[in-house]
Amino acid sequence: MFSLGSSHRFYLYDGHCDMRKSFDGLCGLVVSVMQRQPTSGEVFVFLNHKNSFSDCRNA
């Protein structure tokens, strides 16, 4: 568990994500599609196809 605050930068993945992806799979999206570094301390938000489930990652 991690704490989120106004000092964090949040990035929303522009598209729908398969929530069955592993941590490594989501990190691959961060690097290849979002062109960010998953270990930067930024928070990455992913939504499923129906926008009914979200996943936040902060490595």
N, C-alpha and C positions, 0 to 999 in steps of 0.2 A: 504494500500500500504506500502511496506517496501523496504528499500534500500539494495542492495546486493553488497558485496565487497570481496576483497581478504582475509579478516579476517574470512569469513564464510567457513564452511565445507559443501560440496555438496555431496549428495548421490542419485544415480540414481537407481530407483526400477528396479530390474532385471526381467523383464517380462512386459506383457501388462496389463494395468489397465482399468477397467470399469470406465469411467469418470462420470458416474451417481452416484458414491459413494459419500456419504456425508463426511464432515470433519471428523466425528467420524469413518467412514469406512476406510478412508485413514490412520488415526492415528492407527487403528487396524492393518493395514498392516505394518506400521513402527515398531510397537512393536512385532508382532508375526513373521513376515517374515524377516525384516531387523535387528531385535534385537537391536533397538535404542530407545531412548526416544524422543517422539515428542515435548516435552517442553525444549529440550536441547539447542535450539538456532541454531541448524543445519538446513540446507535447504534440503528438500526431493523433488526429481523431479520424476514425473510419466508420462508415455507416453501411448497413446491409442493404439489399435490394429494395426492401419495403420501408426503409428508414425507421424501422421499429426497434433496432438494436444498434448500439454504438460501442466502440472499443477505443480506449485511449491508451497510448503507449508513450512511455517516457523511459528511455534507456539510460 
